Amino acid sequence: MSDDPQITLAAVTGAHGVAGEVRLKLLGEGLDALRQHKSFNDGALTLKKLRSDNKGGAVARFAEVDGRAAAENLRGTALNVPRDALPELGEGEYYHRDLIGLLAETEAGDVIGKAIAVENFGATDIIEIERDPPPEKGMKTIMVPVTKAAVLRWDDTKLVISQEFADQ
């Protein structure tokens, strides 16, 4: 197993046909980004074929998967690659994995919690922050959009959140 953090690029949603192909939900930058990698999960899956499903996902064939039953057994499997196998990022770009676990604080330096997830429901990425300490009443987490108004800056150790969004 690699010491490098793993980044999930896709997930198997089920079998496609009877020959061992699988349907994929794409989680990264799309089909072309996935196509740049030939193996996943520390070499456990070797990509033989990949094509669009024309619905925003993909259909793949792996060398290690023979038949529909084997393909169905992969349902729910995440396709991961090492972080260092991905392209370098530009200014203001991030991989979701890089934000998870970061300390979240206000611009005044008050710690509000830790980033536990990054979601995208269509408009923009949303960081879920687990409050620390958790309040006795009310929401134990807050959701903060990754916009210039809400997330003022971040680095390898922390996210700086606007007070307006921290007070949700």
Disulfide bonds with the S-S distance in Angstrom:
none
